[in-house]
């Protein structure tokens, strides 16, 4: 497919890019991605309820159930599904507490050096927000800038954003997102209510 813009012009999300990064991580570490993430991030930073499944169809511990619409228009619980198709592009399973901790540590420069964090925060504009190297920046109506990421996978939509201004992280989950744009708008209103409060 042709490029969507000149380099640095605007961002366009690509699962393929994250799959390529996952393959690169495996090549560099000599480990499968699930093990490399566990050894290098999840274990040392005490993110004990986060993991990258391979082909397991169950989620250990307490978790949210995800739903989709079945062929008759009813709800179908698809929690027990194989998310390996998303792999490095969104197949991780976590909790709100772990997401809060991860973004707090990341944006405080605890996981990677400040120089690499600065590269992650070098963003390009796009629809509704700016995007850097795996890190999104959203400017709220009150002018507050929040950093984090959002992701959609069948049955779930997850958002986690952090603000230095209020030293606050907000995680939101939708368990049956019918319309990604409508879900984004609802979460943006939630983020504004939390981060723009005096």
C-alpha positions in Angstrom: 0.0 0.0 0.0 1.3 3.5 -0.7 2.3 5.8 2.2 -0.5 7.9 3.8 1.7 11.0 4.0 5.3 12.2 3.7 7.4 11.1 6.7 6.4 13.1 9.8 3.4 14.6 8.0 0.7 12.8 10.0 0.2 9.5 11.8 -1.9 6.6 10.7 -2.2 3.6 13.1 -0.7 0.3 11.8 -1.0 -3.0 13.5 1.6 -4.3 11.1 4.1 -1.8 12.5 3.6 -3.2 16.0 3.9 -6.8 14.7 7.2 -5.8 13.1 8.4 -4.3 16.4 7.4 -7.5 18.2 9.5 -9.6 15.7 12.4 -7.2 16.2 12.2 -7.5 20.0 12.3 -11.3 19.6 15.3 -11.1 17.3 17.2 -8.7 19.6 16.4 -10.5 22.9 16.5 -14.1 21.6 13.3 -14.7 23.5 9.7 -15.0 22.5 7.9 -11.7 23.1 5.8 -12.9 25.9 8.9 -14.0 27.9 10.9 -10.9 27.0 8.1 -8.6 28.2 7.8 -10.6 31.4 11.6 -10.6 32.2 12.3 -7.0 31.2 9.1 -5.1 32.2 6.4 -7.0 33.9 8.5 -8.7 36.6 10.9 -5.9 37.5 8.1 -3.2 37.6 5.7 -5.5 39.6 3.0 -5.6 36.9 1.8 -9.0 38.1 -1.6 -9.0 36.5 -0.4 -8.2 33.0 0.7 -10.8 30.4 0.8 -11.5 26.7 -1.0 -14.7 25.9 0.0 -17.0 23.1 -2.9 -19.2 22.2 -4.6 -19.6 25.6 -8.4 -19.0 25.5 -8.8 -18.3 29.2 -7.8 -15.3 31.4 -6.5 -16.1 34.9 -7.8 -14.1 37.8 -10.5 -11.4 37.9 -11.2 -9.8 34.6 -13.7 -7.9 32.5 -15.9 -9.9 30.1 -15.9 -8.7 26.5 -19.0 -8.8 24.3 -19.9 -8.5 20.6 -23.1 -8.6 18.7 -24.1 -12.0 17.4 -25.9 -12.7 14.1 -29.3 -12.3 15.7 -28.4 -8.8 17.2 -28.0 -10.2 20.7 -24.9 -10.0 22.9 -22.3 -12.7 22.7 -19.6 -13.1 25.4 -16.3 -13.5 23.6 -14.1 -13.3 26.7 -12.9 -16.9 26.0 -11.3 -16.1 22.7 -7.8 -16.4 21.2 -6.4 -12.9 21.0 -3.1 -14.0 19.5 -4.0 -12.4 16.1 -3.3 -9.1 17.8 -0.1 -10.2 19.4 2.3 -7.3 19.7 -0.3 -4.9 18.3 -2.8 -5.3 21.2 -3.0 -8.8 22.5 -1.8 -8.0 26.1 -4.2 -8.5 29.0 -3.9 -6.3 32.0 -5.8 -4.7 34.9 -6.6 -1.0 35.5 -4.2 -1.0 38.4 -1.3 -2.3 36.3 -2.1 0.1 33.5 -2.1 3.0 35.9 1.2 1.8 37.3 2.8 1.3 33.9 1.9 4.7 32.5 2.9 6.4 35.8 6.3 4.7 35.6 6.7 5.2 31.9 5.9 8.9 31.9 8.1 9.5 34.9 11.1 8.1 33.1 11.4 5.0 35.4 11.1 2.4 32.7 13.3 4.0 30.0 15.9 6.8 30.1 14.6 10.4 29.8 16.2 10.7 26.3 14.1 7.8 25.0 11.0 9.1 26.6 11.6 12.4 24.9 11.8 10.6 21.6 8.5 8.8 22.4 6.9 12.3 23.1 8.0 13.7 19.7 4.6 13.6 18.1 3.0 14.2 14.7 -0.5 15.4 14.3 -3.4 13.2 13.4 -7.2 12.8 13.8 -8.1 13.9 17.3 -4.7 13.5 18.9 -1.0 13.5 18.3 1.1 10.3 18.2 4.7 9.6 19.0 6.6 6.3 19.2 3.8 4.2 20.9 2.6 7.1 23.0 -0.4 9.3 22.3 -0.9 12.9 23.3 -4.4 14.4 23.7 -5.0 18.0 24.5 -8.2 18.5 26.4 -10.6 21.4 26.1 -9.1 23.1 29.2 -5.7 22.9 27.6 -4.4 20.0 29.7 -2.1 17.6 27.9 -2.4 13.9 28.7 -0.2 11.0 27.6 -1.1 7.4 27.1 -2.7 5.1 24.6 -6.0 3.6 23.5 -6.7 0.3 21.9 -9.6 -1.6 20.4 -9.9 -5.4 20.1 -13.1 -7.4 19.5 -15.2 -7.1 22.7 -13.1 -4.4 24.4 -11.9 -0.8 24.1 -9.3 0.3 26.6 -7.9 3.8 27.3 -5.2 4.8 29.7 -3.9 8.4 30.0 -1.7 10.2 32.5 -1.3 13.9 33.4 1.7 15.5 35.1 -0.5 18.5 35.8 -2.6 16.5 38.3 -0.4 13.5 38.9 -3.3 11.3 37.8 -3.9 8.4 35.6 -7.3 7.5 34.2 -8.1 4.0 32.8 -11.5 3.4 31.0 -12.8 0.2 29.5 -15.8 -0.3 27.2 -16.8 -4.0 27.1 -19.1 -3.8 24.1 -17.8 -1.0 21.9 -20.3 -0.8 19.0 -18.9 2.4 17.6 -15.2 3.3 18.0 -15.8 7.0 17.3 -18.7 7.3 19.8 -16.7 5.4 22.4 -13.7 7.8 21.8 -15.9 10.8 22.2 -17.4 9.5 25.5 -14.0 8.7 26.9 -12.7 12.1 25.9 -15.5 13.7 27.9 -14.6 11.5 30.9 -10.9 12.5 30.6 -11.9 16.2 30.4 -14.1 15.8 33.5 -11.2 14.2 35.5 -8.2 16.0 34.2 -9.7 19.5 33.9 -11.2 19.6 37.3 -9.7 22.3 39.6 
